[in-house]
Amino acid sequence: MNATYESCIKACLECLEACNHCFDACLQEEDVKMMADCIRMDRDCAEICAFAVKAMQTNSPFVKEICQLCADICEACGNECKKHDHNHCQRCAEACFKCAEECRKMVA
């Protein structure tokens, strides 16, 4: 693993896992319709995190751009998850904000 990217890759993987868990847990909630935006954001966030990890692992020339987009999507997902009181949403929001912070360090 490229040491330059190590903490960002770790944050992205943790965020991806949290988003996938939140996505699945949201589908089990009583009012799934109310969770639609959260579910949608979880999917987008997990996808961009996976893509960012791959870009960093392969030392893509577009790492900065991909990490910037990842940070923006993670922040948006975190803001959506933060609106919900469910534990899985709160844990997801925390992981998203941490990932956004790490991705922004890559861009700086």
C-alpha positions in Angstrom: 0.0 0.0 0.0 1.3 3.5 -0.9 2.2 5.0 2.5 1.2 8.5 1.1 -2.4 7.3 0.9 -2.5 4.9 3.8 -4.7 7.0 6.2 -7.0 8.1 3.4 -7.5 4.5 2.1 -8.2 3.4 5.7 -10.8 6.1 6.1 -12.4 5.4 2.7 -12.7 1.7 3.6 -14.2 2.4 7.0 -16.7 4.8 5.3 -17.5 2.3 2.6 -18.3 -0.3 5.3 -20.4 2.1 7.4 -22.4 3.2 4.3 -23.1 -0.3 3.3 -24.2 -1.2 6.8 -26.3 2.0 7.0 -27.9 1.2 3.6 -28.8 -2.3 4.7 -30.1 -1.1 8.1 -32.2 1.7 6.5 -33.9 -0.9 4.4 -35.0 -2.6 7.6 -36.5 0.5 9.1 -40.3 0.7 9.6 -40.6 3.8 7.3 -38.3 2.9 4.4 -39.8 5.7 2.3 -38.6 8.3 4.9 -35.1 6.8 4.5 -34.9 7.0 0.7 -32.5 9.9 0.6 -30.2 8.3 3.2 -30.2 5.0 1.3 -29.5 6.8 -2.0 -26.6 8.8 -0.5 -25.2 5.7 1.2 -25.0 4.0 -2.2 -23.3 6.9 -3.9 -20.9 7.4 -1.0 -19.9 3.7 -0.9 -19.3 3.7 -4.6 -17.1 6.8 -4.6 -15.1 5.5 -1.6 -14.4 2.2 -3.4 -13.4 4.2 -6.5 -11.1 6.5 -4.5 -9.4 3.5 -2.9 -8.8 1.9 -6.2 -7.4 5.2 -7.6 -5.0 5.6 -4.7 -3.9 1.9 -4.9 -3.1 2.3 -8.6 -1.6 5.7 -8.1 -4.0 7.3 -10.7 -3.0 10.6 -12.1 -6.5 11.8 -11.1 -6.2 11.0 -7.4 -6.7 14.6 -6.3 -9.8 15.1 -8.4 -11.3 11.8 -7.3 -10.5 12.5 -3.6 -12.1 16.0 -3.9 -15.3 14.4 -5.3 -15.1 11.7 -2.6 -14.8 14.4 0.1 -17.8 16.3 -1.3 -20.0 13.2 -1.6 -18.9 11.9 1.9 -19.8 15.3 3.4 -23.2 15.3 1.7 -23.9 11.7 2.9 -22.8 12.6 6.4 -25.1 15.5 6.5 -28.0 13.3 5.3 -27.3 10.6 7.8 -26.9 13.1 10.6 -30.6 14.0 10.2 -31.7 10.6 11.4 -31.5 9.4 15.0 -30.8 5.7 14.2 -27.4 4.5 15.5 -26.4 3.2 12.1 -27.0 6.6 10.6 -25.1 8.4 13.3 -22.1 6.0 13.0 -22.2 6.4 9.2 -22.2 10.2 9.4 -19.2 10.0 11.7 -17.3 7.8 9.2 -18.3 10.0 6.3 -17.0 13.2 7.9 -13.8 11.5 8.8 -13.4 10.2 5.3 -14.1 13.7 3.9 -11.4 15.2 6.1 -8.8 12.6 5.0 -9.7 13.0 1.4 -9.3 16.8 1.7 -5.9 16.3 3.1 -5.0 14.4 -0.1 -6.1 17.3 -2.2 -4.3 20.0 -0.1 
